[in-house]
């Protein structure tokens, strides 16, 4: 467990340095306006990346359908999925963002040697050497990796060829994740949020240009190209941050200070716990594909397409936590635990509302979404039916995925090692494996999706139970009570949207009818239950809606009077 300050206002001790005085840098707390703008930019680029991700999946479905070729690529796709989790999203980011935040806090205090540049000099070369070595090892052991991931695959040679290409992303994703963490700690969000836009552009271009000649191997080539683009889009911005004149950030008396080595900002234990958590979380995908490899051809593809669509609400809901992670880390670095707790509680409420609204839409309109997105070319109506059924089951775990993603940031934001999150994730993995091995024989790929939802929900409950004085001490009972309100709203909204969408034959019209119904019912139930997360909407949007309705009614009344 982390050893955070026990009360608001207490000093937080660094990994190997002294305490950072509480309130030393109060100006470091960004305004709500800045966070709103950063979240908006991140949201727009995240949506753009997600849309391009769907276009990428549409291209794969169009060229290769949901058969053995796609299954072979998706086995190789496990490498970039795992690398994304370990090196960009849930892994190194949890170690690097607090480390850079602590370095920036020490720079602002007047450290003798620029801690930010010292951190880069100490960590970046090691990261590059480690990821390059791991990429070469994966290439050399590609046949063994494929056999371990999917022993029942009908054509392992194709999967091996794709794995040789996707293994390059271990190196490029490592650099991309490092740049993202450093830039977010510096409160530069545009370039990190744009990486998936360029990544998917690389894959889509490769598929359309090279697929006629190289088949599904073209998609693996696109992964390699996309990884390079992710680095190139961030490198200029990071270079400007590291080479700009730091006179405004480092006081003059500090520039003349000692030149001894900077205190360590990351320990090997911290990196080990962060990577172990990320590896445990990503192992859910490994378990799912292992179980699905024994099912008929196309099972892995159906699971993949269902996850890609259903995960969109989760990705969008966690964008706020991505923006505020440096804020929480900086608050803890300055000893302001109360500010960190308030931020985490607000993030949990907002993220929970967003993902549950998306969950209701996904479950209510699953067949229409899949048909509109994928049913063309080699992707048949039967594939649509199977994918929609899996997607509805998988969506049951979206709240759990979101809570895990939000809560684990609280555990690691202080920059200290804690073994509780990996243990919680291991409990969820055990539940996924145990339930999946039983349900796969009963319900096939839907049983695997159910195991995923159950396992991640177990992890979320364990992480919530573990929140307390030794990390960010959120008020668990109040948070759970508030989350129960959007859960009830999502259940009512799902029922309404499902019923209305089922009355219409056209998928586009059904989606146009079902989705607004979900939004209206969801908002109405939140308003009735007086959910705190709905308060900003109630204060800003509802008066405008009421004013518009009053104006419309008054106008109609005047017209009727004039006619008379």
Secondary structure by P-SEA (a helix, b strand, c coil): cccccccccbbbbccccccccccccccccccaaaaaaaaaaaaaaaaaaaaaaaaaaaaaaaaccccaaaaaaaaaaaaaaaaaacccccccccccaaaaaaaaaaaaacccccaaaaaaaacaaaaaaaaaaaaaaaaaaaaaaaaaaccccccaaaaaaaaaaaccaaaaaaaaaaaaaaaaaacccccccaaaaaaaaaaaaaaacccccccaaaaaaaaaaaaaaaaaacaaaaaaaacccccccccccccccccccccccccaaaaaaaaaaaaaaaaaaaaaaaaacccccaaaaaaaaaaaaaaaaaaaaaaaaaaaaaaaaaaaaacaaaaaaaaaaaaaaaaaaaaaaaaaaaaacaaaaaaaccccccccaaaaaaaaaaaaaaacaaaaaaaaaaaaaaacccccccaaaaaaaaaaaaaaaaaaaacccccaaaaaaaaaaaaaaaaaaaaaaaccccccccaaaaaaaaaaaaaaaaaaaaaaaaaaaaacccaaaaaaaaaaaaaaaaaaaaaaaccccccccccccaaaaaaaaaaaaaaaaaaaaaac
